[in-house]
Amino acid sequence: MKTNDPQRWFDFLDFIVGDPQLGPTHISLLVAIARLACKQNEKWTIRVSRSRLMTLSHIRTLTCYHKYLKQLQELGYIRYTPSYHPGYRSTVEILRRQKE
């Protein structure tokens, strides 16, 4: 499958929408991550910034952002690797996805 194959992302979105453990904010955050992945032409690991993810997912508070990011990690959807260096972005790897 090509890296920029849009069907892969449609399948991923169908998969997450069908999970009863996820609420609207979880889905919004995952859609923001998927959107960045498409823009970066990446497969499952992307570079992110907190402010960009918050803007794309319409999350307005840091508390809410951290809560849902942590829950997505606990549910096994993502692996978040923070970068504490101002010149490097953090990474998010999408772990739980429909079989390729």
C-alpha atoms as one frame of an Amber mdcrd trajectory, in Angstrom:
protein
   0.000   0.000   0.000   1.284   3.437  -0.878   2.216   5.831   1.917  -0.290
   8.425   0.714  -3.117   5.967  -0.055  -6.292   7.751   1.107  -8.235   4.482
   1.484  -5.942   3.517   4.361  -7.010   6.663   6.233 -10.706   6.087   5.487
 -10.347   2.565   6.886  -8.631   3.966   9.991 -11.416   6.526  10.514 -14.089
   3.831  10.133 -12.198   1.732  12.682 -11.982   4.468  15.341 -15.585   5.613
  14.897 -16.696   2.048  15.569 -14.912   1.831  18.942 -17.398   2.445  21.796
 -14.536   3.369  24.180 -13.854   6.542  22.204 -15.788   9.737  22.665 -15.957
  12.785  20.398 -12.789  14.368  21.840 -10.772  11.174  21.375 -11.952  10.953
  17.782 -11.249  14.623  17.172  -7.683  14.213  18.411  -7.133  11.071  16.321
  -8.514  12.840  13.228  -6.089  15.716  13.847  -3.202  13.218  14.104  -4.338
  11.466  10.896  -4.638  14.805   9.101  -1.073  15.740  10.032   0.128  12.315
   8.914  -1.484  12.832   5.504  -0.001  16.310   5.165   3.443  15.003   6.130
   3.029  12.071   3.727   3.871   9.697   6.571   2.528   6.263   7.249   2.023
   5.838  10.998   4.644   7.984  12.800   4.403  11.756  12.600   5.978  14.874
  14.055   3.569  16.980  16.091   3.342  20.103  18.158   0.890  20.487  20.996
  -0.439  23.787  19.696  -1.080  22.388  16.216  -2.898  19.310  17.547  -4.975
  21.446  19.887  -5.949  23.774  17.041  -6.848  20.981  14.614  -8.827  19.013
  17.216 -10.573  22.112  18.645  -9.321  21.364  22.139  -8.957  24.623  24.042
  -7.364  23.712  27.378  -4.072  22.018  28.211  -5.773  19.909  30.868  -8.235
  18.483  28.355  -5.507  17.916  25.743  -3.270  16.013  28.162  -6.193  13.985
  29.522  -7.275  12.707  26.120  -3.745  12.214  24.807  -3.001  10.081  27.880
  -6.219   8.093  27.446  -5.379   7.358  23.812  -2.012   6.036  24.976  -3.651
   3.909  27.683  -6.139   2.496  25.167  -3.234   1.518  22.933  -4.075   3.822
  20.031  -0.895   5.902  20.071   2.615   6.094  21.433   3.549   9.680  22.238
   7.242  10.518  22.506   7.760  14.053  23.810  10.673  16.182  22.746  11.978
  18.585  25.333  14.257  20.306  22.825  12.771  23.477  21.341  14.193  22.678
  17.890  12.666  19.202  17.615   9.032  18.206  17.534   7.488  15.417  19.528
   6.345  12.288  17.692   3.137  10.296  17.713   3.012   6.748  16.430  -0.384
   5.293  15.607  -0.376   1.795  17.100  -3.924   0.495  17.075  -5.332   0.388
  13.617  -7.304  -1.828  11.334  -5.198  -4.607   9.857  -3.335  -3.538   6.755
